[in-house]
Amino acid sequence: MFEAEKIVITDMCDRLILDTCGYFINSCPNQEFCKEIHPFLIPIQMGEKDAGEVLSVSRDVSEQYFREEDEAATMAEIGMM
């Protein structure tokens, strides 16, 4: 049985959502999310369940997302002027 020493979960921009140290959550800025993920995370940490595949998006999808995010930020800044 394999026990995960560390699990790190980030968003598309590689910003920390949650990380663990051993069996404990080390850092989770969003405490509501922390409560939500606990039932799923503990069996993985204990080696009772496989972590599964790493989820990722293609480069094209991420570039489109960042373009749209930049446009939204620009429009918000223009609205502030």
Secondary structure as UniProt FT lines:
FT   STRAND          8..10
FT   TURN            12..13
FT   STRAND          16..21
FT   TURN            22..23
FT   STRAND          24..27
FT   HELIX           31..45
FT   TURN            46..47
FT   HELIX           59..80
//
